Amino acid sequence: MINDPPNREDAIVEAALDLPLAARAAFLDKACGEDVPLRQLVEALLRVHAHGGTLRVPPRLSPPPSLSNSGTSADKDLNHLGN
């Protein structure tokens, strides 16, 4: 799975969703092979989808403001502890 394309699991999930439920297990056997972590991830994503959830959380475009600035008020509050 380390050398796999980054969205391989998404492609497998999308393809599995196009299949009848009865055909999914055989498809996953072939698509995931012996990669147990990949199979478990794909099955978990399919379960989430079946329950009406979203498949992915959108990536953050930038860190929250409290983490993007050095010298935040929290840093200033802790500076006196080092003295």
C-alpha positions in Angstrom: 0.0 0.0 0.0 3.0 2.3 0.5 3.6 2.5 -3.3 0.0 2.8 -4.2 -1.5 5.9 -5.8 -2.7 8.2 -3.0 -6.4 7.7 -3.8 -6.5 4.1 -4.6 -8.9 3.3 -1.9 -11.3 6.0 -3.2 -11.2 4.5 -6.7 -11.9 1.1 -5.3 -14.8 2.4 -3.2 -16.3 4.2 -6.2 -16.1 1.1 -8.3 -17.6 -1.1 -5.6 -20.5 1.3 -5.2 -21.3 0.8 -8.9 -21.7 -3.0 -8.3 -24.6 -4.9 -6.8 -24.0 -5.8 -3.1 -23.7 -9.5 -4.0 -20.7 -8.8 -6.3 -18.8 -6.5 -4.0 -16.9 -9.1 -1.9 -15.5 -10.8 -5.0 -14.5 -7.4 -6.4 -12.8 -6.4 -3.2 -10.9 -9.7 -3.2 -9.5 -8.9 -6.6 -9.0 -5.2 -6.1 -7.3 -5.4 -2.6 -5.6 -8.7 -3.0 -3.7 -9.6 0.1 -3.5 -6.0 1.3 -5.5 -6.5 4.5 -5.2 -2.8 5.7 -6.5 -1.6 2.3 -9.4 -4.0 2.4 -10.3 -3.0 5.9 -10.2 0.7 5.0 -12.3 0.2 1.8 -14.8 -1.8 3.8 -15.0 0.9 6.5 -15.5 3.6 3.8 -18.3 1.5 2.3 -20.0 1.1 5.7 -19.8 4.9 6.2 -21.3 5.4 2.8 -24.1 2.9 3.5 -25.0 4.8 6.6 -25.3 8.1 4.8 -21.9 9.5 5.9 -19.3 11.3 3.8 -16.4 9.3 2.5 -13.7 11.9 3.2 -13.0 14.9 5.3 -11.9 17.8 3.0 -8.2 18.7 3.7 -7.4 21.8 5.5 -6.1 24.6 3.3 -4.3 26.3 6.0 -3.5 25.8 9.7 -5.9 27.3 12.2 -4.9 30.9 13.2 -3.7 29.8 16.6 -1.1 27.5 15.0 0.0 29.7 12.1 1.5 32.5 14.1 4.6 32.2 16.3 4.5 34.2 19.5 0.8 33.6 20.3 -0.7 34.6 23.6 -0.3 31.0 24.8 3.4 31.2 24.0 3.7 34.5 25.9 1.9 33.1 28.9 4.3 30.1 29.0 7.5 32.1 28.5 7.7 33.1 32.2 7.8 29.4 33.2 11.2 29.0 31.6 12.8 31.7 33.7 
